[in-house]
Amino acid sequence: MGGRSLDHPLPKFSCHPVIVLVRTAHPGNLGAAARAMLNFGFSELRLLDPQCDITEEARDRAKFAGSVLDHSTIHTSWDECMQDIGLVIGTSGKREGGPKTSFRHFLALTKASEKAMEHGGKVALVFGGEGVGLTTSELDRCDLLTTIPTWEGYPICNLSHAVALFLYEMCRTIDTCPAEKPLDGGTRRILERSILELSESLTLEGTKSRMTQQTLKRTILRGLPSDDEAQQLIGAFVEATTAMQKVSDDEEWQRGRRRRIESQD
């Protein structure tokens, strides 16, 4: 069945979903991803550093979802693309073991979809380019990560298939209630900066410092703080960072702070 696009209103999601395709290289995949989006009622598409144009092949594969391509926007940098986003969910089929698992803590696809819907604000669902996917640095910049539970013998899905599977899961949670005051993009960036400065003020170096930063960031954002809650966390992190910076040269304080905290009856 070809299936024409009918004159129905798009569904009302409890969040504002934005699909971000990074370095898409094949027009056919671009068109097929647009078709998958409209199949499930998603319409906002952002292309980050695209490696192909919107060609006739893309439009042929999009079928009656050409409007998604027509209204897509092109972005040249991550920061510019994500400037108004409150929650960034990255996708990857790279499920390495060992120390990398500390940086790539994947949520189940269903749980990631629920988190997106619960957020209530603008949520970016980010998909990497064909063959390579998102880079390590791009994965680090995502607030949450998810992966499709494919067979380990052939884990990497086609781009449009991955988009369709994720959006299907989101549609299953369409009735989830949004947060009262969702975290917006500006507050999220300030929160990330406050976490970075706190991590850098600790007596940790290299991988341990980076791991602490990522753990703090992802643990907090998995809880989907409201904008007001994030503001409170920012204030606490700034105060803690300022205190540690002030006393960082005090050897007696550094020795004393390592004492075990005892519970008080």
C-alpha positions as CSV (number, residue, x, y, z in Angstrom):
1,M,0.0,0.0,0.0
2,G,1.4,3.4,-1.0
3,G,-0.6,5.3,1.6
4,R,-1.3,8.9,1.0
5,S,-0.8,11.5,3.7
6,L,-4.3,12.3,5.0
7,D,-5.5,15.6,6.2
8,H,-5.3,14.8,9.9
9,P,-3.7,17.0,12.6
10,L,-0.3,15.8,14.0
11,P,-0.5,14.1,17.4
12,K,0.1,16.1,20.5
13,F,3.1,14.8,22.4
14,S,3.8,15.8,26.0
15,C,7.3,17.0,24.9
16,H,8.5,18.8,21.8
17,P,10.5,16.2,19.9
18,V,13.2,17.2,17.4
19,I,14.9,14.6,15.2
20,V,18.6,15.4,14.6
21,L,20.4,13.5,11.9
22,V,24.2,13.9,12.0
23,R,26.4,13.6,8.9
24,T,23.8,11.7,6.9
25,A,25.5,10.6,3.7
26,H,22.9,8.9,1.5
27,P,19.8,10.8,0.2
28,G,17.8,7.6,0.2
29,N,18.3,7.2,4.0
30,L,17.4,10.8,4.5
31,G,14.2,10.4,2.6
32,A,13.3,7.1,4.4
33,A,14.0,8.7,7.8
34,A,11.6,11.6,6.9
35,R,8.9,9.1,5.9
36,A,9.4,7.2,9.2
37,M,9.0,10.5,11.1
38,L,5.7,11.4,9.5
39,N,4.4,7.8,9.8
40,F,4.5,8.4,13.6
41,G,3.5,12.1,13.5
42,F,6.9,13.7,14.0
43,S,7.7,16.7,11.8
44,E,10.7,18.7,13.0
45,L,13.9,17.6,11.4
46,R,17.4,19.1,11.9
47,L,20.3,18.1,9.7
48,L,23.7,18.6,11.4
49,D,26.6,18.7,9.0
50,P,24.8,16.7,6.3
51,Q,27.0,15.0,3.7
52,C,24.3,14.9,1.0
53,D,21.6,17.2,-0.4
54,I,17.9,16.7,-0.5
55,T,17.8,15.2,-4.0
56,E,15.1,13.6,-6.0
57,E,16.1,10.2,-4.6
58,A,15.5,11.6,-1.1
59,R,12.0,12.9,-2.1
60,D,11.2,9.6,-3.8
61,R,12.0,7.6,-0.6
62,A,10.1,10.2,1.5
63,K,6.9,9.6,-0.5
64,F,4.3,11.8,1.0
65,A,6.6,13.1,3.8
66,G,8.2,15.7,1.5
67,S,7.0,18.4,3.9
68,V,9.4,17.1,6.5
69,L,12.3,17.6,4.1
70,D,11.0,21.0,3.0
71,H,10.9,22.3,6.5
72,S,14.1,20.7,7.7
73,T,16.9,23.0,8.9
74,I,20.7,22.7,8.3
75,H,23.2,23.3,11.1
76,T,27.0,23.4,11.0
77,S,27.8,23.0,14.7
78,W,26.5,21.0,17.6
79,D,26.1,24.1,19.9
80,E,24.1,26.0,17.3
81,C,21.9,22.9,16.6
82,M,21.2,22.2,20.3
83,Q,20.9,25.8,21.6
84,D,17.2,25.6,22.4
85,I,17.1,21.9,23.4
86,G,16.3,20.9,27.0
87,L,17.3,17.2,26.8
88,V,19.6,15.5,24.3
89,I,19.2,11.7,23.8
90,G,21.9,10.1,21.7
91,T,21.6,6.7,20.0
92,S,24.3,4.2,19.3
93,G,24.8,0.6,18.3
94,K,28.3,0.6,19.8
95,R,27.9,-1.4,23.1
96,E,31.6,-1.9,24.1
97,G,32.5,-3.4,27.4
98,G,35.3,-2.4,29.7
99,P,35.9,1.1,31.0
100,K,33.9,2.7,28.2
101,T,30.7,1.5,29.8
102,S,31.1,4.2,32.4
103,F,30.8,6.8,29.7
104,R,28.2,4.9,27.7
105,H,25.5,4.0,30.2
106,F,22.6,3.0,27.9
107,L,19.0,3.2,28.9
108,A,16.6,0.7,27.4
109,L,14.8,2.1,24.4
110,T,11.5,2.0,26.2
111,K,12.9,3.9,29.2
112,A,14.6,6.5,27.0
113,S,11.3,7.1,25.2
114,E,9.5,7.5,28.6
115,K,12.2,10.0,29.7
116,A,11.7,12.0,26.6
117,M,7.9,12.2,27.0
118,E,8.2,13.0,30.7
119,H,10.5,15.9,30.1
120,G,7.8,18.1,28.6
121,G,10.2,20.5,26.8
122,K,12.3,20.3,23.6
123,V,13.9,17.0,23.3
124,A,16.5,16.2,20.6
125,L,16.7,12.6,19.4
126,V,20.1,12.3,17.8
127,F,21.1,9.7,15.2
128,G,24.7,9.4,13.8
129,G,25.7,9.0,10.2
130,E,25.7,5.7,8.3
131,G,28.5,3.3,9.2
132,V,30.2,5.4,11.9
133,G,27.4,6.7,14.0
134,L,28.0,9.4,16.6
135,T,31.6,10.0,17.7
136,T,32.8,9.6,21.2
137,S,32.9,13.3,21.8
138,E,29.3,13.6,20.5
139,L,28.1,10.8,22.7
140,D,29.8,12.6,25.6
141,R,27.7,15.7,24.9
142,C,24.4,13.8,25.0
143,D,22.4,13.8,28.3
144,L,21.1,10.3,27.9
145,L,22.0,7.4,25.7
146,T,20.0,4.6,24.3
147,T,20.5,1.6,22.0
148,I,18.2,-0.7,20.1
149,P,18.4,-4.3,21.4
150,T,19.6,-5.8,18.2
151,W,21.3,-9.1,17.9
152,E,25.0,-8.8,18.8
153,G,26.0,-10.7,15.7
154,Y,24.7,-7.8,13.5
155,P,23.9,-4.9,15.8
156,I,23.9,-1.8,13.5
157,C,20.5,-0.9,12.1
158,N,19.9,1.1,8.9
159,L,19.4,4.8,9.8
160,S,15.8,4.9,8.8
161,H,15.0,1.7,10.7
162,A,16.6,3.1,13.8
163,V,14.5,6.3,13.6
164,A,11.3,4.3,13.0
165,L,12.0,2.0,16.0
166,F,12.7,4.8,18.4
167,L,9.7,6.9,17.3
168,Y,7.4,3.8,17.6
169,E,8.5,3.5,21.2
170,M,7.8,7.2,21.8
171,C,4.3,6.8,20.4
172,R,3.6,4.0,22.9
173,T,4.2,6.5,25.7
174,I,2.1,9.3,24.2
175,D,-0.1,9.6,27.3
176,T,2.8,10.3,29.7
177,C,2.3,13.5,31.6
178,P,4.9,16.3,31.1
179,A,6.9,17.9,33.8
180,E,5.3,21.1,35.2
181,K,8.2,23.3,34.2
182,P,10.5,21.5,31.8
183,L,14.2,22.1,31.7
184,D,15.0,24.5,28.8
185,G,18.1,24.6,26.7
186,G,19.7,27.6,28.3
187,T,19.3,26.3,31.9
188,R,20.7,22.9,30.8
189,R,23.8,24.5,29.4
190,I,24.4,26.4,32.6
191,L,23.8,23.2,34.6
192,E,26.4,21.4,32.4
193,R,28.9,24.2,33.0
194,S,28.4,24.1,36.8
195,I,28.9,20.4,36.8
196,L,32.1,20.8,34.7
197,E,33.5,23.5,37.1
198,L,32.6,21.3,40.1
199,S,34.4,18.3,38.6
200,E,37.5,20.4,37.8
201,S,37.7,21.7,41.3
202,L,37.9,18.2,42.7
203,T,41.3,16.5,43.4
204,L,40.8,14.2,40.4
205,E,42.7,14.1,37.2
206,G,42.3,12.8,33.6
207,T,39.8,10.0,33.1
208,K,38.5,10.1,36.8
209,S,37.6,13.7,36.5
210,R,35.9,13.2,33.2
211,M,34.1,10.1,34.5
212,T,32.9,12.0,37.5
213,Q,31.6,14.8,35.3
214,Q,29.7,12.4,33.1
215,T,28.3,10.5,36.0
216,L,27.0,13.6,37.7
217,K,25.5,14.9,34.5
218,R,23.7,11.8,33.5
219,T,22.5,10.8,36.9
220,I,20.9,14.3,37.4
221,L,19.4,14.4,33.9
222,R,18.0,10.9,34.2
223,G,15.9,12.3,37.0
224,L,14.4,14.9,34.6
225,P,14.8,17.9,36.9
226,S,12.4,20.8,36.3
227,D,13.8,24.1,35.4
228,D,13.4,25.4,39.0
229,E,15.1,22.3,40.3
230,A,18.0,22.7,37.9
231,Q,18.4,26.3,39.1
232,Q,18.6,25.1,42.7
233,L,21.3,22.5,41.7
234,I,23.3,25.2,39.8
235,G,23.3,27.4,42.9
236,A,24.5,24.5,45.1
237,F,27.2,23.5,42.6
238,V,28.5,27.0,42.2
239,E,28.7,27.5,46.0
240,A,30.4,24.2,46.5
241,T,32.9,24.9,43.7
242,T,33.6,28.4,45.1
243,A,34.3,26.9,48.6
244,M,36.7,24.2,47.2
245,Q,38.5,26.8,45.1
246,K,38.9,29.0,48.1
247,V,40.4,26.3,50.4
248,S,42.2,24.3,47.7
249,D,45.6,25.3,49.1
250,D,44.7,24.5,52.7
251,E,46.5,21.2,53.4
252,E,44.8,20.7,56.9
253,W,41.4,21.1,55.3
254,Q,42.3,18.6,52.6
255,R,43.3,16.0,55.2
256,G,40.3,16.6,57.4
257,R,37.7,16.4,54.6
258,R,38.8,12.8,53.9
259,R,37.4,11.6,57.2
260,R,34.4,9.3,57.1
261,I,31.1,11.0,57.6
262,E,29.4,9.4,60.6
263,S,25.6,9.2,60.9
264,Q,24.1,11.1,63.8
265,D,21.6,9.5,66.1
